[in-house]
Amino acid sequence: MSTSDYDAFLLVSFGGPEGREDVLPFLENVLRGRNVPRERMLAVAEHYYHFDGVSPINAQNRALLAAIQAEFVAAGLNLPLYFGNRNWHPLLPDTLRQMQTDGVRRAIAFFTSAFSSYSGCRQYRENIAAAQAEAGEGAPEIDKLRVFFNHPGFIEPMIERTAAALAQIPPERRGATHLLFSAHSIPLAMAQNCNYERHFHESSRLVAEALGHANWRLVYQSRSGPPSQPWLEPEIGDALVDIAGAASKDVVVVPIGFVSDHMEVLFDLDEEARHKAGELGLNLVRAGTVGTHPRFVRMVRELALERMSADPVRLALGSLGPSHDVCPADCCRYEPRRPA
């Protein structure tokens, strides 16, 4: 495979509202076909209204795209860049139609999800397939880049972000600090046919061991399903209650399941988890996400060149090795519950 096989780059993400009038239509897109009570949707809407209806995710992805473009230009990688979302503008069908109009034949796609799962990988591939069907004959081919849970370009910035958070704890208390690695919870039925937990654990282990910090655990946040449906646990609030009974009262939360400081970080961690910690008498410090860290941006370029090379260098830390390039037919398969 040579660089001539690809003529564009596509950033694929979740999307978010950019004004109060966008919030309910956005959430209806997110929850379409899912068995989530309307009261729960309206409660989540209040999270967005707390920030005047603006989720930072689109602005953060535009900043990431600009950084990637600068990285590509500096490296002499001449690919036009596009941006498409699952749930809000720019929507993937609109983006693929624009790519088609521009004459794009084949693009490589970077998904803003470090771990394998239905919602973080397979569903995006389904979204792209649906967008291709809408675009019709001549729609561009899209090949996704591999997940990057153990790529040094992801792990090294997270080590740096976590070390900076730990540095906010007084030195004499730092060793006993509870390190909580957080990711979005998913239904157990989804977790059973993907590597989400395995990837989450490996990323967290790599960061904790690089820092020589033995007191760490995994926690989950932001679940949205009905109480009757089992999701991955422990929930971060329950973990904080458990820690409140321990000797050390210092907690560093590392949102390693997210690549930017969007709503699940700003509200679920900076607002709700911080408030819960305060009630419990805990000192909570939140680590940053990778965002537009230069090493993370360089990783995107490395993954693109890896896919475009006949003899790729496939960087990966730890024992699991690099993830597959092409997803198997049954990879991350999941049938979401539909409303009765």
C-alpha positions, 0 to 999 in steps of 0.5 A, a space after each residue: 500500500 502506498 500514500 497514493 491509495 488515500 486522498 483524504 483524512 476523516 476525524 470521526 467523533 460523537 458531536 455535541 450541541 452548540 446552543 440551548 436550542 440544540 440540546 433536545 434534538 441532539 439528545 434525541 439523536 443520541 438516544 434514538 432506539 434506546 430504552 432510556 426514559 424521557 425523564 432521564 433525557 431531560 435530566 441530562 439536558 440540564 447538564 448541558 443547560 448548566 453550560 448554556 447548552 454548549 458542549 465543548 466537544 465540537 470546539 475541541 475536535 476542531 482544535 484537534 483537527 487544526 493541530 493535526 493539519 499543522 502536523 501533517 503539513 510539517 511532515 509533508 503529508 498532503 491530505 485534505 482533512 474532514 470532520 464528521 459526527 454521529 449525533 450533531 453537525 457536522 453530521 457524517 452523511 453531510 461530510 461524506 457528501 462533501 467529500 464525494 463532491 470534492 472528488 475524494 475516493 478513499 480516506 483514512 479515519 481516526 475515531 476519538 475513542 482509545 478503546 474497542 467497543 460497540 459505541 466507540 468503534 463498530 457503531 461509528 463504522 455502521 454510521 459511516 456505512 449508512 452515510 455512504 449509502 445516503 451518498 450513493 454511488 461514488 461515495 468515498 471508501 473509509 478505512 479506520 485507523 486502529 485503536 490506540 489504547 497502548 500507543 505511546 502517543 496516548 500513554 505518554 501524555 496521560 503519564 504527564 497529565 497524571 503526574 501533574 495532578 499528583 504534583 498538586 497533592 502535598 509530597 508527604 501524602 502523595 504516595 497514599 493518594 488514591 488514583 482512580 482511572 475513569 471511563 464511560 460505563 457501558 452495558 455488560 452485554 456490550 462489554 462481553 463481546 469487545 475488549 473495552 475492559 481489557 483496553 481500559 485496564 491496560 492503559 491505566 496499568 501502563 500509566 500507573 506503573 510508569 509513575 510507580 503508583 501502586 494505589 490505583 483502580 478502575 471506575 466508571 461514570 456517565 451511565 445512561 441505561 435503565 436501572 434494570 440493565 446491568 452496566 460496568 461498575 464500580 460507579 465513581 460515586 460508589 468508589 468515592 464512598 469506599 475511599 472515604 472510609 480509608 486513611 488517605 483522603 486524597 484522590 486523583 481522578 484520571 479520565 483516561 477513557 476520554 480524549 478531551 475535556 467534554 461534557 462527561 468530564 466537565 459535568 460528571 467529574 468536575 461538578 458531580 464527582 467533585 461535589 460528592 468528594 466534598 461531601 465525603 471530606 475527600 480532596 479530589 484533583 482531576 487530571 487533564 485529558 490528552 486534548 491537543 498534546 503534541 505527542 498525541 497529535 503526532 500519534 495521529 500522524 504516525 497512525 496515518 503513515 502506519 496505514 499508508 506504509 508497505 512496511 509499517 512501524 506499529 508502535 505499542 507499549 505493554 504486552 498486548 501489542 498493537 490492535 488489529 487494522 481491519 475489524 473482524 466481522 463479529 468485532 464488538 457486535 452488540 444488539 442494543 435493547 429497543 423500546 418496548 
